[in-house]
């Protein structure tokens, strides 16, 4: 049986900034519009974290069953390594989905019942990333779905449950957050590019090739920065987000410098830290601009 430390590793904690940052930024946008509601913000955070853990376990289960995790460089896979049975990992994923669903139902009861439909779509998207008969993560669509659900839906949804509006500000600040979260996926996929190509997993990295993917990673950083600068024109406090820029230098240097294996694992962690700090500073800047 897997140890608690192995279960924690299987939850992939380095990816959790992808859940926290959008909620922080959505809450910052709500505060900028004088709509901050701590209870609903906290529930949104529970939903986001539970979904992130759920999708990580679900990917471990689905990829393990398909045999695509047999030879990986990154964090341990519970099923692929044999540390846990597929059934146990599936149960962990379902329990995490259940936590997200319960918190989401409470959130819907406090705000609007149409959020139940949004939550159902989010859970379906999380499962079909690598699960089901036609996993979109195997068809170079992972980055698109990550941007939509972890960027737009998460940020704008967090703002909505606090303000009951869908303001343009929330849509704008969702873009840099979504792009940085996509960058987390990109560095993960460039690390696994050879293994994915070998087993027929057609990620965007496999289609673009190693060189193109590394430059795409840099492009995500640049566009995210430009959007922050654009928002800062009308809300100058947002420009404190630029304090996070130095955190992007080490992962960018590693990826563009041709880093492989363990170096890309470090770049993954660095991109996660950049995403989280960007979320904190962007949220603070938005709140101060209110």
C-alpha positions as CSV (number, residue, x, y, z in Angstrom):
1,X,0.0,0.0,0.0
2,X,1.1,3.5,-0.7
3,X,2.4,5.5,2.2
4,X,0.9,8.9,3.2
5,X,4.0,10.6,1.7
6,X,3.4,8.8,-1.6
7,X,-0.3,9.8,-1.6
8,X,0.8,13.4,-1.0
9,X,3.3,13.2,-3.9
10,X,0.5,11.6,-6.1
11,X,-1.7,14.7,-5.4
12,X,1.1,16.7,-7.0
13,X,1.3,19.7,-4.6
14,X,3.5,21.6,-7.0
15,X,0.4,22.1,-9.2
16,X,-1.8,23.5,-6.4
17,X,-0.9,27.1,-7.2
18,X,-3.1,26.5,-10.3
19,X,-6.0,26.2,-7.9
20,X,-5.1,29.0,-5.5
21,X,-4.0,31.8,-7.8
22,X,-7.3,32.1,-9.8
23,X,-9.4,32.3,-6.6
24,X,-7.1,35.0,-5.2
25,X,-7.3,37.0,-8.4
26,X,-11.1,36.6,-8.7
27,X,-11.4,37.7,-5.1
28,X,-9.1,40.7,-5.7
29,X,-11.4,41.7,-8.6
30,X,-14.4,41.4,-6.3
31,X,-12.7,43.6,-3.7
32,X,-11.9,46.2,-6.4
33,X,-15.7,46.3,-7.1
34,X,-16.6,46.5,-3.4
35,X,-18.0,43.0,-3.5
36,X,-15.6,41.0,-1.3
37,X,-17.4,38.1,0.5
38,X,-15.0,36.0,2.6
39,X,-17.4,33.1,3.1
40,X,-18.0,32.5,-0.6
41,X,-14.4,33.2,-1.5
42,X,-13.4,30.4,0.9
43,X,-15.9,28.0,-0.5
44,X,-14.6,28.8,-4.0
45,X,-11.0,28.0,-2.8
46,X,-12.2,24.6,-1.4
47,X,-13.8,23.8,-4.7
48,X,-10.7,24.8,-6.7
49,X,-8.3,22.8,-4.5
50,X,-10.5,19.7,-4.4
51,X,-10.9,19.8,-8.2
52,X,-7.1,20.2,-8.7
53,X,-6.3,17.2,-6.4
54,X,-9.1,15.2,-8.1
55,X,-7.8,15.8,-11.6
56,X,-4.3,14.9,-10.5
57,X,-5.5,11.6,-9.0
58,X,-7.8,11.0,-12.0
59,X,-4.9,11.5,-14.4
60,X,-2.8,9.1,-12.4
61,X,-5.5,6.5,-12.6
62,X,-6.3,7.0,-16.3
63,X,-2.7,7.3,-17.5
64,X,-1.7,4.3,-15.3
65,X,-4.4,2.2,-16.8
66,X,-3.4,3.1,-20.3
67,X,0.3,2.4,-19.6
68,X,1.5,5.9,-20.4
69,X,3.0,6.4,-17.0
70,X,5.3,3.3,-17.1
71,X,8.4,5.4,-17.6
72,X,8.2,8.9,-16.3
73,X,10.8,11.5,-15.2
74,X,8.5,13.7,-13.1
75,X,6.7,13.2,-9.8
76,X,5.8,9.6,-8.9
77,X,2.7,8.1,-10.3
78,X,0.8,5.9,-7.9
79,X,-0.6,3.5,-10.5
80,X,2.3,3.6,-12.9
81,X,4.8,2.9,-10.1
82,X,2.7,0.1,-8.6
83,X,2.6,2.0,-5.2
84,X,-1.2,1.9,-5.2
85,X,-3.8,-0.1,-7.0
86,X,-5.9,1.6,-9.8
87,X,-9.0,1.1,-7.7
88,X,-7.5,2.9,-4.7
89,X,-6.4,5.9,-6.8
90,X,-9.8,6.0,-8.5
91,X,-11.5,6.1,-5.1
92,X,-9.2,9.0,-4.1
93,X,-10.1,10.9,-7.2
94,X,-13.9,10.3,-6.6
95,X,-13.6,11.4,-3.0
96,X,-11.9,14.6,-4.1
97,X,-14.5,15.2,-6.7
98,X,-17.1,14.6,-4.0
99,X,-15.6,17.3,-1.8
100,X,-15.6,19.7,-4.7
101,X,-19.2,18.8,-5.5
102,X,-20.4,19.3,-1.9
103,X,-18.6,22.7,-1.5
104,X,-20.0,23.7,-4.9
105,X,-23.6,22.8,-3.9
106,X,-23.2,25.0,-0.8
107,X,-21.8,27.8,-3.0
108,X,-24.7,27.4,-5.4
109,X,-27.2,27.5,-2.6
110,X,-25.7,30.8,-1.3
111,X,-25.5,32.4,-4.8
112,X,-27.2,30.9,-7.8
113,X,-28.3,27.4,-8.7
114,X,-27.0,27.7,-12.3
115,X,-23.6,27.2,-10.8
116,X,-24.5,23.5,-10.4
117,X,-24.3,23.2,-14.2
118,X,-21.0,25.0,-14.3
119,X,-19.6,22.7,-11.6
120,X,-20.8,19.6,-13.5
121,X,-19.1,20.7,-16.6
122,X,-15.9,21.4,-14.6
123,X,-15.9,17.9,-13.2
124,X,-16.6,16.4,-16.6
125,X,-13.7,18.3,-18.1
126,X,-11.4,17.3,-15.2
127,X,-12.2,13.6,-15.7
128,X,-12.0,13.6,-19.5
129,X,-8.6,15.2,-19.6
130,X,-7.1,11.8,-19.7
131,X,-10.1,9.6,-18.9
132,X,-13.0,8.3,-20.9
133,X,-12.9,7.0,-24.5
134,X,-11.7,10.3,-26.1
135,X,-9.4,12.0,-23.7
136,X,-8.8,15.5,-24.9
137,X,-5.4,15.7,-23.2
138,X,-4.2,13.1,-25.8
139,X,-5.3,15.3,-28.6
140,X,-3.4,18.5,-28.0
141,X,-6.3,20.3,-26.4
142,X,-5.1,20.2,-22.8
143,X,-3.8,23.8,-22.9
144,X,-7.0,25.2,-24.3
145,X,-9.1,23.6,-21.6
146,X,-6.7,24.6,-18.8
147,X,-6.9,28.2,-19.9
148,X,-10.7,28.1,-20.1
149,X,-11.3,26.3,-16.8
150,X,-8.4,27.3,-14.6
151,X,-8.2,30.8,-16.0
152,X,-11.5,32.2,-17.2
153,X,-14.0,30.0,-15.4
154,X,-12.1,30.0,-12.1
155,X,-11.3,33.7,-11.9
156,X,-14.6,35.0,-13.3
157,X,-16.6,32.5,-11.3
158,X,-14.9,33.5,-8.1
159,X,-15.7,37.1,-8.8
160,X,-19.3,36.2,-9.6
161,X,-20.0,34.3,-6.4
162,X,-19.0,37.4,-4.5
163,X,-20.5,40.2,-6.6
164,X,-23.2,38.4,-8.6
165,X,-21.8,40.1,-11.7
166,X,-19.5,39.1,-14.6
167,X,-17.4,42.3,-14.9
168,X,-14.9,43.0,-17.7
169,X,-12.2,43.5,-15.1
170,X,-12.5,39.9,-14.0
171,X,-12.2,38.6,-17.6
172,X,-9.1,40.8,-18.2
173,X,-7.2,39.6,-15.1
174,X,-8.2,36.0,-15.8
175,X,-6.0,36.1,-18.9
176,X,-2.5,36.3,-17.3
177,X,-3.5,33.9,-14.6
178,X,-4.7,31.4,-17.1
179,X,-1.6,31.8,-19.3
180,X,0.7,31.1,-16.4
181,X,-1.3,28.0,-15.4
182,X,-1.0,26.8,-19.0
183,X,2.8,27.4,-18.7
184,X,2.8,24.9,-15.8
185,X,1.2,22.3,-18.1
186,X,3.6,23.2,-20.9
187,X,6.8,22.7,-18.9
188,X,5.3,19.4,-17.6
189,X,4.6,18.3,-21.1
190,X,8.0,19.3,-22.5
191,X,9.6,17.2,-19.7
192,X,7.5,14.2,-20.8
193,X,7.6,14.8,-24.5
194,X,9.7,11.8,-25.5
195,X,7.7,9.3,-23.4
196,X,4.4,10.8,-24.6
197,X,5.4,10.5,-28.2
198,X,6.5,6.9,-27.6
199,X,3.1,5.8,-26.3
200,X,1.0,7.9,-28.7
201,X,-0.1,10.6,-26.3
202,X,-0.3,13.6,-28.7
203,X,0.1,16.6,-26.4
204,X,0.6,20.0,-27.9
205,X,4.3,19.6,-27.0
206,X,4.5,16.5,-29.2
207,X,2.8,18.3,-32.1
208,X,5.0,21.5,-31.8
209,X,8.2,19.6,-31.1
210,X,10.6,20.3,-28.4
211,X,12.0,23.6,-29.7
212,X,8.6,25.1,-30.5
213,X,7.2,24.1,-27.1
214,X,10.1,25.7,-25.3
215,X,9.5,29.0,-27.1
216,X,5.8,28.7,-26.6
217,X,6.5,28.5,-22.8
218,X,8.4,31.8,-23.1
219,X,5.6,33.3,-25.1
220,X,3.1,32.6,-22.4
221,X,5.2,34.6,-19.9
222,X,5.5,37.5,-22.3
223,X,1.8,37.8,-23.1
224,X,0.8,37.4,-19.4
225,X,3.2,40.3,-18.6
226,X,1.7,42.5,-21.4
227,X,-1.8,41.9,-20.2
228,X,-0.8,42.9,-16.6
229,X,0.8,46.1,-18.0
230,X,-2.4,46.8,-20.0
231,X,-4.6,46.4,-16.9
232,X,-2.2,48.6,-15.0
233,X,-2.8,51.5,-17.3
234,X,-6.3,51.9,-15.8
235,X,-5.6,50.4,-12.4
236,X,-2.0,51.4,-11.5
237,X,-1.9,49.4,-8.3
238,X,-2.0,46.3,-10.4
239,X,1.6,47.1,-11.5
240,X,2.9,45.7,-8.2
241,X,2.4,42.4,-9.9
242,X,5.7,43.1,-11.7
243,X,7.5,42.4,-8.5
244,X,7.0,38.7,-9.4
245,X,8.8,38.9,-12.7
246,X,12.3,37.9,-11.3
247,X,10.7,34.6,-10.2
248,X,10.2,33.8,-13.9
249,X,13.8,34.1,-14.8
250,X,15.1,30.7,-13.5
251,X,12.4,28.5,-15.1
252,X,12.6,30.5,-18.3
253,X,16.4,30.1,-18.4
254,X,16.0,26.4,-17.8
255,X,13.4,25.8,-20.4
256,X,15.0,28.0,-23.1
257,X,18.4,26.6,-22.2
258,X,17.4,23.1,-23.1
259,X,17.1,21.7,-19.5
260,X,15.9,18.2,-19.2
261,X,14.7,15.7,-16.5
262,X,15.3,16.9,-13.0
263,X,16.0,20.5,-14.2
264,X,12.5,20.6,-15.7
265,X,11.0,19.3,-12.5
266,X,12.6,22.3,-10.8
267,X,11.3,24.6,-13.6
268,X,7.8,23.2,-12.9
269,X,8.1,24.1,-9.3
270,X,9.5,27.5,-10.2
271,X,6.6,28.2,-12.6
272,X,4.2,27.2,-9.9
273,X,5.8,29.6,-7.4
274,X,5.6,32.4,-10.1
275,X,1.9,31.7,-10.6
276,X,1.1,31.8,-6.9
277,X,3.1,35.0,-6.2
278,X,1.6,36.6,-9.3
279,X,-1.8,35.7,-8.0
280,X,-1.1,37.1,-4.6
281,X,0.3,40.4,-5.9
282,X,-2.3,40.8,-8.6
283,X,-5.1,40.2,-6.1
284,X,-3.5,42.8,-3.7
285,X,-3.1,45.3,-6.5
286,X,-6.8,44.9,-7.5
287,X,-8.0,45.2,-3.9
288,X,-5.9,48.4,-3.4
289,X,-7.3,49.8,-6.7
290,X,-10.9,49.6,-5.4
